[in-house]
Amino acid sequence: MTNHSSAWGPVRRRRGPVVYLAVACLGMWVAMSPLLISGFRRGDMREETGALAEVCIAAAMFAPAVAALLVLRLVEPGGRVRDALALRWPRPWRRGLRDCLLGLAVPAGLTVAALALGSATGSYPLAELRWGPVLGWAGGAMVQIVVSLPLFFGEELGWQGYLFPRLARGGARQVRAYLLTGCAFALWHLPTLLMGGQYPGRPWYVSVPAMLVSCTLILPVFTWLRLRSESVLPAVLAHAFVSTASVGMVKQFAAPDAALDPLYMGLAGWPGWLALSALVTVLAVTGRLRVPPSTPSPTCGTSAPTGQPLPGDSARAAGKGAVSGH
């Protein structure tokens, strides 16, 4: 007799990512529609974000998490949501703290490397640095990161919690999973790119390819943090740093009268792409981007439950009696 749960499992797993992307992208376009309708366009990197733009951006950033939750409830029911999205503190606590600090330190180091490279080649005019203002700015940046964390959970519960694990099934598919998730992550930003969000003053045919390169390179870094910790939290912290403090560093450390062009400075431009490429190459060569193999389902005669954790999470959890609550 045919096991209908087993027969429908692969169909749900294929349909889930498609539904996720449709809902996440629709949510982004709906959230950005007030700005698109009003003709908003960002022309300069130093330009402050208005109240309406802040509200629209905040709403858009929750779209991936909402999409992931809807898929887990309606398309791939079964299992605990926090397990399926790796929504947990990394264990043990000391290692978890170290992984979270790494989530901040790695993008900080990459940004410093990108700014140093830009300064050395003349594309980034560096200001005279004084420790007092720098430390004051750093304290404010940390507060901004903490305050904005819920918004970045909204994004990473979708990209690292849901989409990448569903695409990374099997060794040969892992490279494809990195590329597809990175491209999807970039194209999800299309409404903001059309308004000059990440690359002010640049037309879409420049900003869209640039965003594809940036997201495809930064995604493996976020994924590495998620893999080593078995939690989305370090990836959330890294994403928060990249989108707030890293951008702030470009403006803070530049000469006051310098024209700021993200294509030539910071992680969003070619200096950052070189720094990211170097790190991603090291991670790939040393096997740190390899996704552990899936663990067979303990349920006899059925496929692995949908909404399952990243392949390998359950295997490692089984070896640690202390994580039975996850």
Disulfide bonds with the S-S distance in Angstrom:
none
